[in-house]
Amino acid sequence: MTAMTQTEKTGARTDEAAALIGDARERIDALDDRIIGLIQERVAVSAVIQEARISSGGRRVNLAREMEVLGHYRDALGKPGTALAMTMLELCRGRI
């Protein structure tokens, strides 16, 4: 099996564009790793909050707070931000 060239891997039509795309993809991969780490940190912090709420006799989920989070993401990112926030909330507290 032959190795793909950088141009073939990126779909670019020139070596210069392929190099730029390759560099940008490396940056995206690094950003994705940071985002994943931040989400994992958020999941851990959310678990602390849920445990405190439950141990004090409260409910696991505070829907008013979740609406604030949804609004924040929507305001910052538009309609897709709402879907992103819903996914993040589900990761942090599970389905309700």
N, C-alpha and C positions, 0 to 999 in steps of 0.2 A: 504494500500500500504506500502511495507517495504522500508526502506531507503537503498540506495546502500552503500556498504562498499567503503573505499578509494581505495582498490585494484580494485573493479569493475568500479569505476569512472575513473580511470586512465588507465585501460587496463594492468596494471603491473601484474606480476605473484608472486611478493613477497611483503610483507609489507614494507620492506626497500626501494624498488624501488618505491612503491606507495607514500611513504612519500617524497622521493626526487622529484618525479614528481609533487606532490601537492605543495611543496615549490617553485619549479621552475615555476609552473603555476601562483602562486601568484605574483612572480617577473615579469613575462611576462604581467600580467594584470596591474601591476603598471607602467611598461614601456609603455604599450599601452595608458594608461591614460595620461602620459606625452607627448607622440607623438601626441595624439589628441589635447591636449592643445597647443602644439607648432604649429600644423597646423592651429588651430583656430586663433592663434596670427599672423601667416603668412597671413591668409586671411584678417585680419584687416589691416595689414601693406600694403598689396597689394591694398586694397580699397583706402587707402590714396594716394598711388602712382597713381592709375588710375584717381582719382578725380583731382589731380594736373595736370596730363597730359591732361585730357579732358578740364579742365577749362582754360588751356593755349592755347587751340586750337589744341592740338595734338590728336592722336588716342588713344583709350583705351588700345590697346595691342601693345607692342614693340616686334615684332617677332625676331629680332636679340638677344634681351635679353633672350627671351624664349629658343632660340637655345643654348645660353650659359648655362642656367639652365639644359636643357636636357643633354648636354655634361658633365656637372659636375656630375650629377647623374649616367650617363652611365659609366663614368670613375671610379667612386667610387663603383658602385654596379653591373656593367655589364649590359647586355641586359635588365634584369628585372628592373634595375634602370630607364631606359628610360620610361617604362610603368608606374612606380611609379611616376615619375616626370610629365608625361602627366596627370595623375589623379590629382596630387596636383595642377598643373597649372589650370586644369579645375575647381577645387574647388575655386581657387583664382580669376579667371577672368571669369568663365563661358565658354561655348562652343563658338568657333569662326567660 
